[in-house]
Amino acid sequence: MLLSGKLGVIFGVANKRSIAWACAEAAAGQGARLVLTYQGERLADGVRELATTLPHRALALPCDVASDTSIDQFFAQLRDHFPHVDCAVHSIAYAKSEELEGEYVRTSRDGFHMAQDISCYSLTALAQRLAPMMERGHHGGSLVTMTYVGGDRVVPGYNVMGVAKAALESSVRYLAADLGPRGIRVNAVSAGPLRTLAASAIDDFGVMLDLHKEHAPLRRNIKAAEVGDATVFLLSDLARGVTGQILFVDGGFNIMAL
């Protein structure tokens, strides 16, 4: 039980196919007590129902990371339930669907700002508020976010989200440097393509899956559970010497040039 006795937050659960949910299942399965967050009442009932299927009295609470007021309200509620936080997963990304069509050069100012705010800055906003709660733990804390190879190289149709992921990965390194002296680790998992709600907005996503399967050394697409398991490793004390890193869970696709 790698996370036995640990208290954690999984930010960004949308449904049972989301990466955040895979992380929640893996963390709970390793003994963590969890709070799940969702964005908007449209998702509330579904996420609350999912929370009831986890052990250790999992809770589901709203948190809109585009609003400082909403974030502060969430943390006020969180402190009512958890005296401290040992680990957290940031699995939140959003871009307007029209920004994922055509050429990146056509990205609008508003679309760029929205993608950066929700997909990148939200990690920093949450880290600001998590850090004091993690410092009160016995062994510091661990924060893990989700990225994709499109932040490192061009993936057709990923557009402004790729730029946001590049900024997110840089944020991981700067946050790791800032929070390391306080015993808090910050890392990212770079997952291969998965059929999630967010992925449905990407044109020709099926082609992306086929290409990944054809060229990845393991010759298959990854499963959400594999991302969840790798995330648990980074959250656990087994990774206590790891921070500021991007861990690829993509069947080796990232090492291939052709």
C-alpha positions in Angstrom: 0.0 0.0 0.0 2.2 2.8 -1.3 -0.1 5.6 -0.2 -1.4 4.1 3.1 -2.3 6.8 5.5 -1.8 9.6 3.0 -4.3 12.4 2.2 -4.6 13.5 -1.4 -6.5 15.7 -3.8 -7.3 14.7 -7.4 -8.1 17.9 -9.4 -10.0 17.6 -12.7 -12.2 14.5 -12.6 -14.7 14.7 -15.5 -16.0 11.1 -15.8 -14.8 7.5 -15.6 -12.7 7.8 -18.7 -10.7 10.8 -17.6 -7.1 10.5 -16.6 -7.9 12.1 -13.3 -10.2 9.2 -12.5 -7.6 6.6 -13.4 -5.2 8.4 -11.0 -7.9 8.5 -8.3 -8.6 4.7 -8.6 -4.9 3.9 -8.5 -4.2 6.2 -5.5 -7.2 4.9 -3.6 -6.2 1.4 -4.4 -2.9 2.1 -2.7 -4.5 3.3 0.5 -4.9 7.1 0.0 -7.9 9.0 1.3 -9.0 11.4 -1.4 -10.9 14.5 -2.3 -11.9 14.8 -6.0 -12.7 18.1 -7.7 -14.9 18.8 -10.7 -15.7 21.9 -12.7 -19.3 23.0 -12.8 -22.6 21.5 -11.7 -23.0 19.7 -15.0 -20.3 17.2 -13.8 -21.3 17.2 -10.1 -23.7 14.2 -10.0 -21.4 12.0 -12.1 -18.3 12.7 -10.1 -20.0 12.4 -6.7 -21.3 9.0 -7.8 -17.8 8.0 -8.8 -16.5 9.1 -5.5 -18.8 6.8 -3.6 -17.1 3.8 -5.4 -13.7 4.6 -3.8 -12.7 3.4 -0.4 -11.7 5.6 2.5 -14.7 8.0 2.3 -13.7 9.9 -0.8 -15.4 13.3 -1.3 -16.2 15.3 -4.4 -16.1 19.1 -4.3 -16.4 21.8 -6.9 -13.3 23.8 -8.0 -13.2 26.1 -11.0 -9.5 26.8 -11.5 -10.3 29.8 -13.7 -11.6 31.6 -10.6 -9.4 32.5 -7.6 -12.6 32.9 -5.6 -13.7 29.3 -6.5 -10.2 28.0 -5.7 -10.2 29.7 -2.3 -13.7 28.4 -1.5 -12.5 24.9 -2.4 -9.5 25.1 -0.1 -11.7 26.4 2.8 -13.8 23.3 2.4 -10.8 21.1 2.0 -9.4 22.3 5.4 -12.6 21.3 7.0 -11.9 17.7 6.0 -8.1 17.3 5.8 -5.6 18.8 8.4 -2.9 18.6 5.7 -2.3 17.2 2.2 0.3 14.7 1.3 -0.2 14.4 -2.4 -2.1 16.0 -5.3 -2.7 15.4 -9.0 -3.4 18.3 -11.4 -5.2 16.8 -14.4 -6.8 19.9 -15.9 -6.5 21.3 -19.5 -8.8 23.2 -21.7 -8.7 25.1 -25.0 -11.6 26.4 -27.2 -12.4 23.8 -29.9 -11.9 26.3 -32.7 -8.3 26.8 -31.5 -7.7 23.1 -32.2 -8.7 23.4 -35.8 -6.5 24.5 -38.8 -3.2 26.2 -38.2 -1.7 27.3 -34.9 -0.8 30.7 -36.5 -4.5 31.5 -36.5 -4.7 31.3 -32.7 -6.8 34.1 -31.2 -5.6 36.3 -28.3 -8.5 35.2 -26.1 -8.0 31.5 -27.0 -4.3 31.7 -26.2 -5.0 33.3 -22.8 -7.7 30.8 -21.9 -5.6 27.8 -22.8 -2.6 29.1 -20.8 -4.7 30.2 -17.8 -6.6 26.9 -17.4 -4.1 24.4 -18.7 -0.9 26.0 -17.2 -1.3 28.7 -14.7 -3.8 26.7 -12.7 -1.0 24.4 -11.6 0.8 27.4 -10.0 -2.4 28.7 -8.5 -3.1 25.4 -6.8 0.6 24.9 -5.7 0.4 28.3 -4.0 -2.4 27.0 -1.8 -1.3 23.4 -1.5 2.2 24.3 -0.3 1.2 25.4 3.3 -1.0 22.3 3.7 1.8 20.0 2.5 4.4 21.6 4.8 2.3 20.5 7.7 2.6 16.9 6.7 5.4 14.6 8.1 7.3 14.1 4.9 6.5 17.2 2.8 4.4 16.5 -0.3 4.2 15.5 -3.9 2.3 17.3 -6.7 2.0 15.6 -10.2 0.5 17.2 -13.3 -0.4 15.7 -16.7 1.3 16.7 -20.0 1.8 15.4 -23.5 4.5 15.1 -26.1 2.8 17.9 -28.1 4.4 20.3 -25.6 7.9 19.2 -26.9 7.2 18.7 -30.6 4.6 19.6 -33.1 1.5 17.4 -33.1 -1.0 18.4 -35.9 -4.3 19.7 -34.4 -2.8 20.1 -30.9 -2.0 23.7 -31.6 -2.4 26.1 -28.7 -2.7 23.2 -26.3 0.8 22.2 -27.2 2.1 25.6 -26.4 0.3 25.5 -23.1 1.8 22.1 -22.3 5.3 23.5 -23.0 4.6 26.2 -20.5 3.2 23.7 -18.0 6.4 21.6 -18.2 8.5 24.7 -17.6 6.3 25.5 -14.6 7.0 22.0 -13.2 10.7 22.8 -13.2 10.3 26.3 -11.6 7.9 25.0 -9.0 10.2 22.1 -8.2 13.0 24.5 -7.6 10.9 26.8 -5.4 9.2 24.2 -3.4 12.0 21.6 -3.0 13.5 23.4 0.0 10.1 23.0 1.7 10.1 19.3 1.1 7.6 19.4 -1.7 8.2 17.5 -5.0 6.7 18.6 -8.4 6.7 16.3 -11.4 4.7 15.5 -14.5 3.5 12.4 -16.3 3.5 12.7 -20.1 0.9 10.2 -21.2 0.3 8.8 -24.6 -3.0 9.5 -26.4 -6.1 8.3 -24.6 -9.8 8.5 -25.5 -10.9 11.1 -23.0 -13.5 14.0 -23.1 -10.7 16.4 -23.8 -9.3 14.3 -26.6 -12.6 14.3 -28.4 -12.0 18.0 -29.4 -8.9 17.1 -31.4 -9.4 16.6 -35.1 -8.4 13.1 -36.5 -7.7 11.8 -33.0 -8.3 8.2 -34.3 -5.4 8.8 -36.7 -3.2 9.9 -33.8 -4.0 6.7 -31.9 -3.2 4.6 -35.0 0.1 6.3 -35.6 1.1 6.0 -31.9 0.3 2.2 -32.0 2.3 1.8 -35.2 5.5 3.6 -34.1 5.7 3.2 -30.3 8.3 0.5 -29.4 5.7 -1.4 -27.5 3.5 -1.4 -30.6 0.3 -0.6 -28.7 -1.6 2.3 -27.2 -1.4 2.9 -23.5 -4.2 2.4 -20.9 -5.4 5.0 -18.4 -4.6 2.6 -15.6 -0.9 2.7 -16.6 -0.9 6.4 -16.2 -2.6 6.1 -12.8 0.0 3.6 -11.7 3.0 5.7 -12.8 1.4 8.7 -11.0 1.1 6.7 -7.8 4.8 6.0 -8.0 5.6 9.7 -8.2 3.2 10.5 -5.4 4.7 7.8 -3.2 7.8 7.7 -1.0 9.4 5.4 -3.6 10.0 8.6 -5.7 11.2 10.7 -2.7 14.3 11.6 -4.6 12.6 12.6 -7.8 11.5 16.2 -8.6 11.2 18.5 -11.6 11.0 15.6 -14.0 8.7 14.5 -16.9 8.0 10.8 -16.8 6.8 9.4 -20.1 4.1 6.8 -20.1 3.6 6.4 -23.8 5.0 3.0 -24.7 8.3 4.6 -25.7 6.8 6.7 -28.5 8.8 9.8 -27.4 12.2 8.2 -28.1 11.4 7.6 -31.8 12.5 10.0 -34.6 10.6 8.2 -37.3 
